[in-house]
Structure formats: C-alpha cells, structure tokens
Amino acid sequence: MKRKILAIIPARSGSKGIPKKNIKYLLGRPLITWTIEQAKKSSLIDTVFVSTDSEEIAKIAEKWAVHVPFLRPPELAKDDSPTIDAILHVLDTFEKEGRTYDVVVLLEPTSPLRKAGDIDAAIRLFLDAYDHADALVSLGEVQLENPFIMEYIENNRLTKVISTKDHFYQRQQMPKVYFPYGVIYLSKVETLKKTRTFYQENTIPYLIERWQNYEIDDLCDFLCVETILKLKLREVLG
C-alpha cells in the first residue's frame, strides 16, 4: 500500500545563537537550502513544505521549488514555541484544504549533514516496520560526552551524573548511549496527533555516522559543520 508522505522543514526567523541562522550562508548558499535539496531528491516524499514565519525565508524556499502558500502564525514562532505545534499547524491547514497524509517527516535545517539517500533509507526502514512501528528518530552514538563519565557540581563538589557500581568505566567498557540528532524524524500522522511527540511507545531508531553528530545552535557548531561538509561534500550530494 502506498503511503502518502509529507516532509516539513521548520525554519522560524528568530535565532539568538546565530542571527538569521536558517538562511546564513553555508558554503555559498543559505543553510536551509541544503535540507530543501535533500528533501526534493527523495523518491518517497510526496510534498515538501517549509514552515516559517518569515517572508524572506519563504521567498528562498520558493526559489528552490518549494511552494509556501501560508506562513506560520507569530505565536507559533517564539523562542519557546514547540516544534510540534508548527507541525500540527501545517497538518491541520492542509486537512482543511482536503490534503491528508499518512506519514509526516521532520527535517531540521540545522542538521544538514545527511548522506545522500539517508532520507529515503530512513523512510524505507519505517515503512518496512509500519505494522509495529509508529515513529522513527535518527540517533548518533554519544562519544566523549557519555553520561557514564559526566559529572555535575553539587555543593561545589563533583558528583557522577550516573552512579555505577564500580564508579568508573574504561571508555571501551561503557554502555553505548545515543543522542537524537536532527537528520530525520518521522511518524504516522495519526499517532503524532495523539501523542504530540516523535518519542512514542513504538519508536524505532535510524542510526547515523559519527561525522553526522552535529546540530547548528551557535557559531562553534556552524564552523564544525562547515568544515565537515567541505570534507564530506561528495557523500552529502551523492
């Protein structure tokens, strides 16, 4: 059975870490266009949409062949506005127009380090598990920041974030833990509306490589991603 799939790229105008982050130039082009191009190359996505409160971002999306007939309301584009509200706004607006989807894909523009084919590989993984999976989240293995070696400060004393029986692990002995990077999130529309999260009871992982473990929140992140993208450009563009 063919599932109808909608990809949403959230890109509000406000950003404290990097002003106009979503359209800051990365290797000669606006950051958001890397994700738009990756989504447009998918053979499984039926519709790509950019959810934004910005006319400027909407115009850039239109130049990259993504039609943006409506903007995100200002109340859904604040610093503390949950992304899920923006996603549901798009789904509800489309439904009022008679456009319904089975699966919604979230692609964060601040995570452009996707390998060519990552999006379709993740979607296929999910579709193959459709009978018992309701959502999928991309995960990268945590490296030096493993919680088994992390500390916090309490009463000016170091305390283990996670206490262990031996209180110390060699790096090679530590359990593997993973962080959800924004390469891709996806869910059945029906279950996302009920749970309002991609972390559902039946969420499966899509594992990414070490060099993809970056999201752009500040200038340090941007410089790291820029350097990696230069080195991995062939893998990203395909």
C-alpha positions, 0 to 999 in steps of 0.5 A: 500500500502506498503511503502518502508522505509529507516532509516539513522543514521548520525554519522560524526567523528568530535565532539568538545563537546565530542571527538569521541562522536558517538562511546564513550562508553555508558554503555559498548558499543559505543553510536551509537550502541544503535540507530543501535539496535533500528533501526534493531528491527523495523518491518517497516524499510526496510534498515538501513544505517549509514552515516559517514565519518569515517572508524572506525565508519563504521567498528562498524556499520558493526559489528552490521549488518549494511552494509556501502558500501560508506562513506560520502564525507569530505565536507559533514562532517564539523562542519557546514555541514547540516544534510540534505545534508548527507541525500540527499547524501545517497538518491541520491547514492542509486537512482543511484544504482536503490534503491528508497524509499518512506519514509526516517527516521532520527535517531540521535545517540545522542538521544538514549533514545527511548522506545522500539517500539517508532520507529515503533509507530512513523512510524505507526502514519505517515503512518496512516496520509500519505494522509495529512501528509508529515513529522513527528518530535518527540517533548518533552514538554519544562519544566523549560526552557519555553520561557514564563519565559526566559529572555535575557540581553539587555543593561545589563538589563533583558528583557522577551524573550516573552512579555505577557500581564500580564508579568508573568505566574504561571508555571501551567498557561503557554502555553505548548511549545515543543522542537524537540528532536532527537528520530525520524524524518521522511518524504516522500522522495519526499517532503524532496527533495523539501523542504530540511527540516523535518519542512514542511507545513504538519508536524505532531508531535510524542510526547515523555516522559519527561525522553526522553528530552535529546540530547548528545552535551557535557559531562553534557548531556552524564552523564544525559543520562547515568544515565537515561538509567541505570534507564530506561534500561528495557523500552529502550530494551523492 
